[in-house]
Structures are given as C-alpha cells and as structure tokens.
Amino acid sequence: MKYTKRTKSKKRKEGQTHFQVFHLLHKVTLEKKLAIRSL
C-alpha cells in the first residue's frame, strides 16, 4: 500500500511540474504573438 501511495504522489508532482512548464511556454508564445502584433 505504501508503495502505491508513493508512486501516486510522485506522478502527481510530475504532472504539476509538466503543467507549470506548459503554462510558461504558453505564456511565452502569447507574449511573442503580442510583440509581433505591436511591431
């Protein structure tokens, strides 16, 4: 039981970091689009 709990929490952490990276990339792309539009 302990092992499954540990893997679950690890997967959740990985998911959180992946979401953060995706969010950052999305933010950067949006900023780039805005910069191109303003030029």
CORPEQUI-V126358 format. One record per residue. RES is the residue in one letter. PHI is phi in radians with two decimals (none if undefined). OMEGA is omega as a letter, one per 40 degrees, with the letter a starting at -180 (999 if undefined). NEAR is the number of other ideal C-beta (glycine too) atoms within 10 Angstrom. Layout:
res & phi & omega & near
RES & PHI & OMEGA & NEAR
RES & PHI & OMEGA & NEAR
This chain:
res & phi & omega & near
M & none & a & 5
K & -1.02 & a & 6
Y & -1.05 & a & 7
T & -1.10 & i & 8
K & -1.06 & a & 9
R & -1.07 & a & 10
T & -1.13 & i & 10
K & -1.08 & a & 10
S & -1.09 & i & 10
K & -1.09 & a & 10
K & -1.08 & a & 10
R & -1.10 & i & 9
K & -1.08 & i & 10
E & -1.04 & i & 10
G & -1.09 & i & 10
Q & -1.08 & a & 10
T & -1.12 & i & 9
H & -1.07 & i & 10
F & -1.10 & i & 10
Q & -1.07 & a & 10
V & -1.09 & i & 10
F & -1.05 & a & 10
H & -1.08 & a & 10
L & -1.10 & a & 10
L & -1.07 & a & 10
H & -1.07 & i & 10
K & -1.09 & a & 10
V & -1.09 & a & 10
T & -1.11 & i & 10
L & -1.11 & i & 10
E & -1.10 & i & 10
K & -1.10 & i & 10
K & -1.04 & a & 10
L & -1.12 & a & 10
A & -1.11 & a & 9
I & -1.12 & a & 8
R & -1.14 & a & 7
S & -1.30 & a & 6
L & -1.19 & 999 & 5
